C-alpha cells in the first residue's frame, strides 16, 4: 500500500484507540485539578468551575447565581470592564464565563508563551477572585436580565420549558428559571451579589480543568497561581434529592403563537447514574438521533404531524429531566400528543430491536473521536469528569461501555426509570379551533 494511504488510515484508526491521559491532584488550598497534556498547539485552555449554579440561589433571590457570574469581568481590582477586556485582547487571550443549574465557571484560552500567559493569568485571577461589582454595572446587568425575561415571554418554547421544569421539580431548586424572574431580579442587591461570590467562589468549592501545551509541573504551578488569591472556603453541602412524581399532570397555557409546543417527561437521571449508558443509548434510538430516530420517523415521516420530534436526558448533579417534545398546528395537537405518548410507551414496553441497537452503537462509537478532536472539546469532558466526580477513565472506557449495552439492558433501564403513568405534559400555544356547530 502506498505510504500516503497508510497515513490516511492512521488518521481514522488512532483516535479510536487512544484517548487523552487525565491526571488529577489538589492544590494546597483544596481545589481539585484535572489536567491533560496536548502539545499539538502552543495553547492552553483553562476552566475553573464552582458549585455555584442557580440551584444555590435563595428561594426569594432566583437569578442571583447567574447575575453574579455575569458581573465578574465588569470590574475587578479597580480595573473597569474596558480595561479588563483590553488586557485579554492585547495578549491574544479569550475570556469566558457561564452559569447553569449546577455550576458557574470562568474560562481562559491563551498562548503558552510565558510572558503572555502569566499576564493573562493575573487578569483572570483578578476577575475570579476580587471582582468589584460596580453599582453601575449591577444596574446595567439587571436591566439586561429584565429585558431577557420579558423577551422570553414572547417565546412559547421558552414558556413551555419553564412550566415543564416547575411541574416536574415542584419545590426543588431545579424548578426555577436560571435567570430568575422579574420580581426576584429586581429585588437582588449588590450586597447580596457580593455575599454570594464570597461564599461560593472559593478554592474548596472549585474544580480546575487544564488542557494544553504544558507538562504536569507547569500545570501544577498554574493551578497554584490561579487559586493563590482565592479564599479556602468550604465545599457546599449536597443538593436536596429530587422528589418522585406521584401522578401524571397536564398543563395547558394559551399563547399567541402559530404552533402548539408540546413537552412530555419527568425527572430522569443524574451524572454518574448506573443506568446512564443504557438510557443514553436507548434515547439515541427513541428520539436523540435526529432524522433516524423512532419519534422522528413516526411523527414527521409517517404522519407529517410536526417538522421534528425529539427526546433527551439532561443529567445534572441530581436527576435532570427526561424530555420529549414537538411543535405542531393547534388543530392536530391532540393527535400529535397521542402519537408521542404511544411511541414512548411502546418503546418502554418492547425495548429496541437488535438492528436498532447495532445502528445506534455504530453511530455513537463512530462519532466519538470527533467529540474529543479539539482542546476545547476535551476541556468540556475534563470539566464534566472533575465536577461530577466521574471515573478518571471515563473517556477510555466510553466506547466499550456503549458496546456492552444489550437490548435487555435498555428495556430494563427504561422500565425502571420512566413511568408512563406519571409523565408531565405541557402544551403552550393557540387555543384549538372550535368544533363545527359549537355555540
Residue pairs with C-beta under 8 A, 6 or more apart in sequence:
15 369
15 372
15 373
16 365
16 368
16 369
16 399
19 372
19 395
19 396
19 398
20 36
20 37
20 38
20 211
20 372
20 378
20 395
21 36
21 37
22 34
22 35
22 36
22 382
22 385
22 392
22 393
22 395
23 34
23 35
23 36
23 216
23 219
24 32
24 33
24 34
24 35
24 386
24 392
25 33
25 220
26 32
26 33
27 33
27 203
27 208
27 223
27 224
27 226
27 227
28 224
28 227
29 203
29 204
29 227
29 230
29 232
30 203
30 204
30 232
30 235
31 48
31 203
31 204
31 206
31 207
31 208
31 223
31 226
31 227
31 230
32 206
32 207
32 208
32 386
33 207
33 208
33 209
33 210
33 219
33 220
33 223
33 386
34 207
34 208
34 209
34 210
34 382
34 383
34 385
34 386
35 209
35 210
35 211
35 214
35 216
35 219
35 223
35 382
36 210
36 211
36 378
36 382
37 212
37 213
37 214
37 215
37 216
38 211
38 212
38 213
38 375
38 378
39 213
40 213
41 212
41 213
41 375
42 111
42 112
42 113
42 213
43 109
43 110
43 111
43 112
43 212
43 213
43 375
44 109
44 110
44 111
44 112
44 117
44 210
44 211
44 212
44 213
44 214
44 222
45 107
45 108
45 109
45 210
45 211
45 212
45 375
45 376
45 379
46 107
46 108
46 109
46 110
46 124
46 208
46 209
46 210
46 212
46 222
46 226
47 105
47 106
47 107
47 108
47 208
47 209
47 379
47 383
48 105
48 106
48 107
48 128
48 206
48 207
48 208
48 209
48 226
49 103
49 104
49 105
49 206
49 207
49 208
49 209
49 383
49 386
49 387
50 103
50 104
50 105
50 200
50 201
50 202
50 205
50 206
50 207
51 102
51 103
51 200
51 205
51 235
51 236
51 387
52 65
52 68
52 69
52 99
52 103
52 104
52 196
52 200
52 201
52 205
52 236
53 65
53 99
53 100
53 101
53 102
53 103
53 104
53 178
54 62
54 63
54 65
54 66
54 99
54 100
54 101
54 173
54 176
54 177
54 178
55 65
55 101
55 102
55 173
55 174
55 239
55 317
56 65
56 173
56 196
56 200
56 236
57 63
57 64
57 65
57 173
57 176
57 180
58 64
60 184
60 187
61 180
61 184
61 187
61 188
61 192
62 176
62 177
62 180
62 181
62 184
62 185
63 145
63 177
63 178
63 179
63 180
63 181
63 184
63 185
63 188
64 180
64 184
64 188
64 192
64 193
64 196
65 99
65 104
65 178
65 196
65 200
66 99
66 104
66 145
66 178
66 179
66 180
67 138
67 141
67 142
67 145
67 180
67 185
67 188
67 193
68 99
68 104
68 193
68 196
68 197
69 97
69 98
69 99
69 104
69 105
69 106
70 97
70 99
70 141
70 144
70 145
71 131
71 133
71 137
71 138
71 141
71 193
72 97
72 106
72 127
72 128
72 131
73 81
73 84
73 85
73 95
73 97
73 127
73 131
74 80
74 81
74 131
74 132
74 133
74 134
74 137
74 140
74 141
75 81
75 84
75 131
75 132
75 133
75 134
75 137
76 84
76 126
76 127
76 130
76 131
76 132
77 126
77 130
77 132
78 132
79 87
79 126
80 134
81 137
84 95
84 123
84 126
84 127
85 95
87 119
87 120
87 123
88 94
88 95
88 120
88 123
91 110
91 111
91 116
91 119
91 120
91 123
92 110
92 111
92 116
93 108
93 109
93 110
93 111
93 116
93 120
93 123
94 108
94 109
94 110
95 106
95 107
95 108
95 123
95 124
95 127
96 106
96 107
96 108
97 104
97 105
97 106
97 107
98 104
98 105
98 107
99 105
99 178
100 178
101 173
101 174
101 178
101 316
101 317
101 320
102 316
102 317
102 387
103 387
104 200
105 383
106 124
106 127
106 128
107 379
108 120
108 121
108 124
109 376
110 116
110 117
110 120
110 121
111 117
112 212
112 213
112 214
117 222
121 222
121 225
121 226
124 226
125 225
125 226
125 228
125 229
128 201
128 226
128 230
129 201
129 229
129 230
130 229
131 197
133 190
133 193
133 194
133 197
135 190
138 190
138 193
142 185
142 186
142 188
145 179
145 180
145 185
146 182
146 185
146 186
148 179
149 177
149 179
149 180
149 181
149 182
149 185
150 182
152 158
152 159
152 162
152 179
153 159
156 255
156 257
156 259
156 261
156 428
156 429
157 261
157 327
157 428
159 253
159 255
159 261
159 428
160 253
160 261
160 262
160 263
160 325
160 426
160 427
160 428
161 263
162 177
163 251
163 253
163 426
163 428
164 263
164 265
164 321
164 323
164 424
164 426
165 174
165 175
165 176
165 177
165 321
166 175
166 176
167 249
167 251
167 424
167 426
168 175
168 245
168 265
168 266
168 267
168 321
168 424
169 175
169 242
169 243
169 267
170 243
171 243
172 240
172 242
172 243
172 318
173 239
173 240
174 242
174 316
174 318
174 320
179 185
180 188
198 231
199 233
200 233
200 236
201 230
202 230
202 231
202 232
202 233
202 234
203 227
203 230
203 231
203 232
203 233
204 232
204 233
204 234
204 235
205 233
205 234
205 235
205 236
206 227
206 230
207 383
207 386
207 387
208 223
208 226
208 227
208 386
209 379
209 382
209 383
209 386
210 219
210 222
210 223
210 382
211 375
211 378
211 379
211 382
212 375
214 222
239 317
239 318
240 318
241 318
242 267
242 318
242 319
244 267
245 266
245 267
245 419
245 422
245 424
246 422
247 421
247 422
248 421
248 422
248 423
248 424
248 425
249 424
249 425
250 424
250 425
250 426
250 427
251 424
251 425
251 426
251 427
252 426
252 427
252 428
253 426
253 427
253 428
254 428
254 429
254 430
254 431
255 261
255 428
255 429
255 430
256 430
257 428
257 429
257 430
258 430
259 327
259 328
259 329
259 330
259 429
260 327
260 328
260 329
260 330
260 333
260 336
260 427
260 428
260 429
260 430
260 432
261 325
261 327
261 426
261 427
261 428
261 429
262 325
262 326
262 327
262 328
262 333
262 336
262 337
262 340
262 425
262 426
262 427
263 323
263 324
263 325
263 424
263 425
263 426
264 323
264 324
264 325
264 337
264 340
264 341
264 344
264 423
264 424
264 425
264 426
265 311
265 321
265 322
265 323
265 324
265 423
265 424
266 321
266 322
266 418
266 419
266 422
266 423
266 424
267 319
267 320
267 321
267 322
268 279
268 313
268 314
268 315
268 319
268 320
268 321
268 322
268 417
268 418
269 275
269 276
269 279
269 313
269 315
269 319
269 320
269 322
269 417
270 315
270 316
270 317
270 318
270 319
270 320
271 315
271 316
271 317
271 384
271 388
271 390
272 388
272 389
272 390
273 279
273 315
275 413
275 416
275 417
276 315
277 401
277 402
277 404
277 405
277 409
278 405
278 409
278 410
278 412
278 413
278 414
279 313
279 410
279 413
279 414
279 417
280 313
280 402
281 357
281 360
281 361
281 364
281 402
281 405
281 410
282 347
282 351
282 352
282 410
282 413
282 414
283 311
283 312
283 313
283 322
284 293
284 360
284 363
284 364
285 293
285 294
285 347
285 352
285 356
285 357
285 360
285 410
286 293
286 294
286 295
286 311
286 324
286 343
286 344
286 347
287 293
287 294
287 295
287 296
287 309
287 310
287 311
287 312
287 324
288 310
288 311
288 312
289 360
289 363
290 296
290 310
292 359
293 309
293 310
293 311
294 343
294 347
294 356
295 309
295 310
295 311
295 324
295 326
295 340
295 343
296 308
296 309
296 310
298 309
298 339
298 343
299 305
299 306
299 309
299 326
299 336
299 339
299 340
299 343
300 306
300 307
300 308
300 309
303 335
303 336
303 339
305 326
305 328
305 332
305 335
305 336
305 339
306 326
306 327
306 328
306 336
307 327
308 326
309 324
309 325
309 326
309 340
310 324
310 325
310 326
311 322
311 323
311 324
311 325
311 344
312 322
312 323
313 320
313 321
313 322
314 320
314 321
314 323
317 388
322 417
322 418
324 340
324 344
326 336
326 340
327 429
328 336
330 429
330 430
330 431
330 432
330 433
331 432
331 433
333 427
333 429
333 432
334 432
337 425
337 427
341 420
341 423
344 418
344 420
344 423
345 420
347 414
348 411
348 414
348 415
348 418
348 420
350 411
351 407
351 408
351 410
351 411
351 414
352 360
352 407
352 410
352 411
353 407
354 407
357 405
357 406
357 407
357 410
361 402
361 403
361 405
364 399
364 402
365 399
365 402
365 403
368 398
368 399
371 377
371 381
372 378
372 381
372 395
381 394
381 395
384 390
385 391
385 392
385 394
385 395
391 397
